[in-house]
Amino acid sequence: LLPKSEGGIVRELVIIFVGSGAGGILRHIVGQAALKILGPSFPYGTLIINVLGSALMGLVVGWLLARSSTSNEVRLFLATGLIGGFTTWSTFVLDAVTLWERRQPLAAFGYVAGSLLLSFVIISAVLVIVRK
């Protein structure tokens, strides 16, 4: 596809870029379908995308870990690119579960609580500033 550059970084970035683009397109399709089918009264599309993305991340990561022969390019395209472009929520959940599996429940709880609380506070603050 692309020649290997110093460390292959350009090749890796292009693989992630293509996967992320495809994931973003899928996110748009699912979001629009949910809006059309379920209506605008609740963010069903986002909920579906987050849950589906988490399931896909579990499937892909579990599948990749079971196959040590899987290339880094496949991992970058599927996990970082495609699923990451579809929803970053799946990565957030994977990170939290990984901490939990490492028997670091306080770190997992802190990560989840901190991510949610800090994200809520920062988006609220930025919206207040931008709207003024």
C-alpha positions as CSV (number, residue, x, y, z in Angstrom):
1,L,0.0,0.0,0.0
2,L,2.6,2.6,1.2
3,P,6.3,2.2,1.5
4,K,7.6,1.8,5.0
5,S,8.9,5.1,6.3
6,E,11.1,5.6,9.3
7,G,9.4,3.4,11.8
8,G,6.4,3.1,9.5
9,I,4.6,6.0,11.1
10,V,3.3,7.4,7.8
11,R,1.9,4.0,6.9
12,E,0.3,3.6,10.3
13,L,-1.3,7.1,10.2
14,V,-2.8,6.4,6.8
15,I,-4.2,3.1,8.0
16,I,-5.8,4.8,11.0
17,F,-7.0,7.7,8.8
18,V,-8.8,5.3,6.4
19,G,-10.3,3.3,9.3
20,S,-11.5,6.4,11.1
21,G,-13.1,7.8,8.0
22,A,-15.1,4.6,7.5
23,G,-16.0,4.5,11.2
24,G,-17.3,8.1,11.0
25,I,-19.4,7.3,8.0
26,L,-20.9,4.3,9.8
27,R,-21.6,6.5,12.9
28,H,-23.5,8.9,10.7
29,I,-25.5,6.1,9.0
30,V,-26.5,4.5,12.3
31,G,-27.3,7.9,13.9
32,Q,-29.5,8.9,11.0
33,A,-31.2,5.6,10.9
34,A,-32.0,5.8,14.6
35,L,-33.3,9.3,14.3
36,K,-35.6,8.3,11.4
37,I,-36.8,5.1,13.1
38,L,-36.9,6.2,16.8
39,G,-37.3,9.9,16.5
40,P,-35.6,12.9,18.2
41,S,-37.0,12.6,21.7
42,F,-33.9,10.8,23.1
43,P,-30.3,10.3,21.8
44,Y,-31.0,6.7,20.7
45,G,-28.4,6.9,18.0
46,T,-25.6,7.8,20.3
47,L,-26.7,5.1,22.8
48,I,-26.8,2.5,20.0
49,I,-23.4,3.6,18.7
50,N,-21.8,3.5,22.1
51,V,-23.2,0.1,23.0
52,L,-22.5,-1.4,19.6
53,G,-19.0,0.2,19.5
54,S,-18.2,-1.4,22.9
55,A,-19.4,-4.8,21.7
56,L,-17.3,-4.5,18.6
57,M,-14.3,-3.4,20.6
58,G,-14.6,-6.4,22.8
59,L,-15.0,-8.7,19.9
60,V,-12.1,-7.2,17.9
61,V,-9.7,-7.0,20.9
62,G,-10.6,-10.5,22.1
63,W,-10.1,-11.8,18.6
64,L,-6.8,-10.0,18.1
65,L,-5.5,-11.2,21.4
66,A,-6.4,-14.8,20.6
67,R,-4.4,-14.5,17.4
68,S,-0.8,-13.4,18.1
69,S,-0.1,-13.6,14.4
70,T,-2.5,-10.6,13.7
71,S,-0.6,-7.7,12.2
72,N,-0.3,-4.4,13.8
73,E,-1.9,-2.9,10.7
74,V,-5.0,-4.9,11.2
75,R,-5.2,-3.8,14.9
76,L,-4.7,-0.2,13.9
77,F,-7.3,-0.3,11.2
78,L,-10.0,-2.1,13.2
79,A,-9.5,-0.9,16.8
80,T,-7.9,2.5,16.5
81,G,-9.4,3.5,13.2
82,L,-12.7,1.9,12.3
83,I,-14.1,1.4,15.9
84,G,-12.4,4.5,17.2
85,G,-13.9,6.5,14.3
86,F,-17.3,4.9,15.0
87,T,-17.1,5.8,18.8
88,T,-14.4,6.7,21.2
89,W,-16.7,5.5,24.0
90,S,-15.6,1.9,23.2
91,T,-12.0,2.9,23.9
92,F,-13.0,4.6,27.1
93,V,-14.9,1.4,28.2
94,L,-12.0,-0.8,27.2
95,D,-9.5,1.3,29.2
96,A,-11.8,1.1,32.3
97,V,-12.3,-2.7,32.0
98,T,-8.6,-3.2,31.5
99,L,-7.9,-1.4,34.8
100,W,-10.6,-3.5,36.5
101,E,-9.1,-6.7,35.1
102,R,-5.7,-5.6,36.4
103,R,-7.3,-5.6,39.8
104,Q,-7.2,-1.8,40.0
105,P,-10.8,-1.1,40.9
106,L,-10.1,2.3,42.5
107,A,-8.2,3.4,39.3
108,A,-11.0,2.1,37.2
109,F,-13.6,3.9,39.2
110,G,-11.5,7.1,39.3
111,Y,-11.0,6.9,35.5
112,V,-14.7,6.5,34.9
113,A,-15.9,9.1,37.4
114,G,-13.1,11.6,36.5
115,S,-13.7,11.2,32.8
116,L,-17.5,11.7,33.1
117,L,-17.3,14.5,35.7
118,L,-14.5,16.5,34.1
119,S,-16.0,16.1,30.6
120,F,-19.4,17.3,31.9
121,V,-17.8,20.3,33.7
122,I,-15.5,21.3,30.8
123,I,-18.2,21.1,28.1
124,S,-20.6,23.1,30.4
125,A,-17.9,25.7,31.0
126,V,-17.0,26.0,27.4
127,L,-20.6,26.3,26.3
128,V,-21.2,29.1,28.8
129,I,-18.1,30.9,27.5
130,V,-18.9,30.4,23.8
131,R,-22.5,31.5,24.2
132,K,-21.6,34.8,25.8
